Amino acid sequence: MKCYWRRLVLANDSLLARLKGRVLFVSESRPEYPWRRLPPNAYRKVLGTEWDHAVIDLRGPVPANAFPAVMETVKAGGTIAVIKERELKEVYSSRGGTGLFGVYLERALEAYEERGPCPKWEPPKGLTREQRAALKKLNGFVVGTGRVMAILGDRGRGKSALLGAVAAALVLDFGVRRVEVTSPSPEMHSFLKMFEQQMSERRARFKKEESEEGWRLVGPGWRVEWVPPPKAGGKGGAVLVDEAAAVGVAAVRRIINRSWKVVMATTVHGYEGSGRALTKTLLDKLKNVIVVELKEPVRYPPGDPVERWLYEAFHLDAEPSPSEPSGGPREVDREELTEPAGARPYAALLSYAHYRWEPSDLELVLEHPKGKLWEYPGSEGPVGVAFTVDEEPPEDPWSPAKGAALSRLLSRFLPTPARRVVRIAVVPELQRRGIGSSLLKALEAEVTGAIFSNHEVLDFWLKNGYKVIYLSPRYNKVTGEKNVAVAKGGEAVELAAKAFSRSFLLSAHGVYRDVDVKKAFKMLKHSSPEPLGIECERTLLEKFLEGKIGAESAFSALYCCALNGVWELPEELGAAAFGFLVQGKGLWDLAASFEINVEKVKDMLEEGLRELASKCASD
């Protein structure tokens, strides 16, 4: 009986010569055999492809993300061979890092093992039992009131293939004329293979065309088309989202808000992004969601040792342990994390709390020469974890070069070294008990800050005395939100905050109009705003306060007042006035942000505008 387990082995000349079929060679060097070479940093190019075997050349450093990305493309029964000729600490430190990830990887490779007998198994032909059961729920979803169907599961469970079957059913059984498909990459081998199989079984004709951005499948009166995540939704029809966690929570939320029906698939424990964060922050808040969970592996047999090794080596399924705070914050010696078991509780906490956890995050924590790891200890493991990087001012803070992101922003005003908090997380059950604030206080340097795109954590930074110094005019490609930079301490922070508040006031109606009004007002209020000193038309203000003209007629004067001090109003009234006057939002937009009806928001806005006008007229 053939064993379909994949195997991870150290390579030798004899083994390499015996590898037959399609072989992927991950290396900076040319292969000696007729294999396809993949530069280590180009691992995303093979997502969605399939190979008989893979060879990973560790004579040079290979990024951590490349291991799961490449290994998951190897078919059942294949071999992953690792070429290793010297100590991996030496290999990885050659890039200027600590080499600690090399030590970690060496120990992880030594821990690989195959447990128990290889089970009897055959690759599935067509849809599995679980996939067929999921398709039966499609009818109730299409005719029902719910807008979202979620397909959850670990890697290799057939989620992408099921989406292909869903696309075929939508156009053939439900008459949907347009189906948009979006994902981090248009490379969707499993989706396309299943779609073609379903079409063939039902003798339905279609043709595949290459589009500017990806591909489209066109049949009589319908089309299924891949579009990039920022363009998905809003065109009628249905939207299918593959690897939703990697697309990003904010981007998926926007797709849902502007679409008729959305079917999304996400990896719960995946290296592309944490599906746990997606379910916690999005699915739990939606109404009438149909959830389908796929548990049976379809790409390789149960107990596949390579899959198990990936999960254990890179902590893809790690969960924080229940624990109570014990002691106080401290810096952690990163040498303690070079044993996979020692790194697991830290990775578990960071992956659970962060929207996106990748193996390369573990590599960053271990390798960065200016990195520091901090913890708030607990009885059964850390209850709080933070990772910081000490940045030096770049020579040209306006250059497009990457690196020293926080110091780069501050050094546009004064050359400023800064400590950037790259990650900070607290066990969810223990949040709002001061653990994160204590951890933050312990790690702070003369100038400290952070850059993030999850606007839900803004309040945490503001309550700890940080000021907003920057808001990206463009969306983060991963999260679909705009990056926020906050900082504390030093003259450069004050200068940057004042410059941001002025820029924000003058451009909020344009590049920042789509920022949530409540978050936008908080950013302004906590960025050292100063009046722009514009002379306002007092006559219009007086007539507005007397009730002789409406807000629209007095808009120019009220807008002027907003630029001179809208941030001094109480939070809700100020946010409503800011959104209406400065961002140019209408009543319906404001009602959606405040989650109240239009009549109530109209009253709130009227009160805010009157208080603003009264204050402005008396100054």
Secondary structure, 3 states (H helix, E strand, C coil): CCCCCCEEEECCHHHHHHCCCCEEEECCCCCCCCCEEECHHHHHHHCCCCEEEEEEECCCCCCCCHHHHHHCCEEEEEEEEEECCCCHHHHHHCCCCCCHHHHHHHHHHHCCCCCCCCCCCCCCCCCCHHHHHHHHCHHHHHHCCCCEEEEEECCCCCHHHHHHHHHHHHHHCCCCCEEEEECCCCCCHHHHHHHHHHHHHCCCCCEEEECCCCEEEEECCEEEEECCHHHCCCCCCEEEECCHHHHCHHHHHHHHHCCCEEEEEEECCCCCCCHHHHHHHCHHHCCCCEEEEECCCCCCCCCCHHHHHHHHHHCCCCCCCCCCECCCCEEECHHHHHCHHHHHHHHHHHHHHCCCCCHHHHHHHHHCCCEEEEEECECCCCCEEEEEEEECCCCCCCCCCCCCHHHHHHCCCCCCCEEEEEEEEECHHHCCCCHHHHHHHHHCCCCEEEEECCHHHHHHHHHCCCEEEEEEEEECCCCCCEEEEEEECCHHHHHHHHHHHHHHHHHCCCCCCCCCHHHHHHHHHCCCCCCCCCCCCHHHHHHHHCCCCCCCCCHHHHHHHHHHHHHHCCHHHHHHHHHHHCCCCCHHHHHHHHCCCHHHHHHHHHHHHHHHHHHHHHC
